[in-house]
Amino acid sequence: MSKKVLVIDHGLYTAFAERLGRMFDVFYFAPFADRSFPKPGPAMVGSGLKGVERVDDMWGILPEVDLVVFPDVGFYQLACYLRECGYKVWSAGQGEKLEVQRWRAKETMKELGLPVGKSALVTGMKDLRKYLADNDDVYVKISGFRGLAETFHSKTLGIAEPRLAELEDALGGLANVFSFVIEHKIDAVVEAGYDGFCIDGRFPSTCLTGVEVKDRGYLGCVRDYSKLADPVKEINDRLAPFLKEAEYRQFFSTEIRVTDDGTPHLIDLTTRCPAPPSSLYWEMIENVGDIVEGGANGDVVEPEWNSKYGAIAIIKSPFAEERWTPVSVNPKVEKWIKWRNACNIEGQTYIVPTEGVRMTEIGDCIGIGDTIEEAVENCKKHAEEVEGFDIKIHAEALPEALNEIKNGEKHGITFTDDKLPSLTELMK
C-alpha cells in the first residue's frame, strides 16, 4: 500500500510535491485563506499537477497521512507541534532559525566557535543611513521578513539611497524601529559550500558540491563527504551539535567564503530545499523518497545517485511578477523542468504570481550526465523544449560557473577528481 504524504508549502516547491508523487500518494497544502481578503490565485497553487492532490483543509487530511513534508521555512512551530503529536515530519524544525533569524544565527555561530566577519545590528532608517555613510562596500540584510527585501549591496550611501527610500516607504510606521543586519565584505579568494541533507547533525557519505552563479545557474558534482574541502567539513562539524539538538531533518546548504589563510566564513545557510540546487537532488537521486521518509524517522538513508554531474539554468519571467503566466514543455522532457508556484487548469500549466513579493524566478531547467559537458548539453537541449511568455532560461551562466570552479581548484577547493573541460569544450 502506498504511503500517504502531506506536503505543506508556500508555493515554491510544487515540483518537489510532483517528484514525491511518483513514489507516494501526495496531498499538497499551501495557505491561502490566512488573511481577511484572500485571492483565488494562491488557492490554485498545486492543483492539477501529476501525482498531486491539492487540499484546502490541512487538518482534515492529517489523520490519513503517514508523513508530513515541509520543503520551505516558515512552518517550524507547526512542524514541532506535529512531531510532538507523533507524526513523522521532514523539516528543519527550530533549525530554520539559522536562515531566517540572521542576527541570532551569528550569535549561534560565535557560540559554536565559528569565525564571524565584521557585522552590526542597526535599528531604524536614520541609524542605517548613518552607518552606511560611515561604511562603504557593505551588505544590508533583512532578518525574519523575506518578503520585505532581498539582501542588497551598499557601495556608498549615495548609490544605495534609492533602495533605502523604497525600503523606508515599504516599512511605513516601522521605519524608526525595524532592525537591519549589516555585513562587511570578506576578502575571500574562493567560495565553497555543502549541498545535501542533514539528519540530527549527521550527514550522508556522499553529497553534491557545486558553484552557483547568483540567480542564474548552478553546476554540481557528486562527491564523497570525506573528500570535501576542509573548510566545508569544518563548518558542518561545528554546526552539528546545534542541528542535533534542533532535530534538524531537512535538506541543507551552506555558502562559505574562504580567505587566503584558509579561514572559512559562513555567509548564509539554507535550511529548506535550496534553490539551487535541490531540483537536481530530485532527479539525480533515485531514492529521494526513501531519504525523506527515513530522515523523518531520524535515519540517514544513503543517496543512490544515477549520474555524477548536474547543471541548472534558472528560468525567469518579469511578466510573472504580477500576472498569471502560461508555460508549456515538450512532454518528453517535462521531468527536467521544475516549475515554482505551478498549477494546471484545463490542460494548461500556469505560474501563479506570488502574494506580497515579486518574483521573476519561475523554475529550473536541469540536465544531468556522467560528465560536465553531458550535463550542460542536456540542460541546453531541455531548455529548447520550453515555451512561455517573456521567459528567459539562463544557460549562459553555466560557463561562468565553470570559471568559478577552476578558480576554486586553484585555491584547494576540489570540485571533482576528473579533468575539467575547457570553456571551448563546454561551449560546444
ABEGO torsion letter per residue (X at the ends): XBBBBBBBBAGAAAAAAAAAAAABBBBBBBBAAABABBBAAAAABGBGBBGBBBBABAAAAAAABABBBBABBGAAAAAAAAAAAGBBBBBAEAAAAAAABAAAAAAAAAAAGBBBBBBBBBBEAAAAAAAAAABBGBBBBBBGBAAABBBBBBABAAAAAAAAAAAAAAAEAAAAABBBBBBBBBBBABBBEBBBBBBGGBBBABBBBBBBBBGABBBBBBBBAAABBAAAAAAAAAAAAAAAAAGBBBBBBBBBBBBAAGBBBBABBBABBBOOAAAAAAAABAAAAAAAAAAAAGBBBBBBBABABBBBBBBBBAAAAABBBBBBBBAAAAAABBBBGBBBBGGBBBBBBBBGBBBABAEBBBBBBABAAAAAAAAAAAAAABBEBGBBBBAAAAAAAAAAAAAAAAAGBBABABBBBBAAAAAX
